[in-house]
Amino acid sequence: MSDRIRASVDPRIVMAFAVVYLVWGSTYLGIRLMVEHLPPFLSAGVRFLIAGALMLAYAGWKGYRMPTTLAEWRWLALVSVMMLVGANGLVTWSEQWVESNQTALIVATSALWIAWLGTLGTQGQSLSGATYTGLLVGFGGVIVLVGDGLQAGDAPWFAYVALLFSPLLWALGSIVSKRRPLACNPFCSATAQTIVAGVVMTTGGLAAGEAERWSWEPSALFAMAYLIVFGTCIAYACFFWLVHQVTPAQLGTYAYINPAVAVLLGGWLLDEKLSSMQIAGTLIILGSVIVVSWFASRARPKHA
């Protein structure tokens, strides 16, 4: 490898992608185990509160500057509501019924949404006809996957509807965050978002009376601890750093690694299986995500 190529490969980006690829693929299993015994919004809120406190302590130890202005907090709260409260909250709620492997596959469409939303506005990128075809095919795969799940009675229809909105909200938050970077350290931005999500979701869970359903089941608490340390403190911080380092299409590549990890873990530890039609939908989704990500990475800005 030449010195020029070697210098172009930032090891921090490689490591951050590795964490997002592998750790986030396992979080679907963790969420599924957590909500088997814990209420969804309250458990997610507690998860984010504890993770936010740990991240805040680390930021203080490193001497990072947290957001100080009302405008910064307002913008970070908006992104948090879209990505953590909205997208992740819908995943957590839906996994009370939908198996972790199906959830991960539906959420994989976030890469398709990121590619399409990345074309909008003056900062958008133009996509080729092949990319738009891939987008349509990918969403067709979701119809196959969800349709077969509904027909088999795997989960109620409203759980699938919630999941369909989750990747859209996640992609929207990713694009909005990338196009308006803040002066503070990306880790501090992720910390602030985590704290906001913890406050909002804990308050919502308590208001909904979920405290009565709280359980001290060891497996659920262990799953929550894993989500706190690895899923939030480490992986979300890596993801939010990557938001400001790579293109939306490159960022979206995690969406075809995470489902593979989730399907393997779900089958191994929870004996989750996919029907032949769901496997077909899976191949359509992942194939389209790969094609869209590859073509979108070659797209040019609208105003070069």
FENQUISUL-V650910 format. One record per residue. BURIAL is # if it has 9 or more other C-alpha atoms within 8 Angstrom, else .. Layout:
BEGIN
BURIAL
BURIAL
END
This chain:
BEGIN
.
.
.
.
.
.
.
.
.
.
.
.
#
#
.
#
#
.
#
#
#
#
#
#
#
#
#
#
#
#
#
#
#
#
#
.
#
#
#
#
#
#
#
#
#
#
#
#
#
#
#
#
#
#
#
#
.
.
#
#
.
.
.
#
#
#
#
.
.
.
.
#
#
.
.
#
#
.
#
#
#
#
#
#
#
#
#
#
#
#
#
#
#
#
#
#
#
#
#
#
#
#
#
#
#
#
#
#
#
#
#
#
#
#
#
#
#
#
#
#
.
.
#
#
#
#
#
#
.
.
#
#
.
#
#
.
#
#
#
#
#
#
#
#
#
#
.
#
#
#
.
.
.
#
#
#
.
.
#
#
.
#
#
#
#
#
#
#
#
#
#
#
#
#
#
#
#
#
.
.
.
.
.
#
#
#
#
#
#
#
#
#
#
#
#
#
#
#
#
#
#
#
#
#
#
#
.
.
.
#
#
.
.
#
.
.
.
.
.
#
#
.
#
#
#
#
#
#
#
#
#
#
#
#
#
#
#
#
#
#
#
#
#
.
.
.
.
#
#
#
#
#
#
#
#
#
#
#
#
#
#
#
#
.
#
#
#
.
.
.
.
#
.
.
.
.
#
#
#
#
#
#
#
#
#
#
#
#
#
#
#
#
#
#
#
#
#
.
#
.
#
#
.
.
END
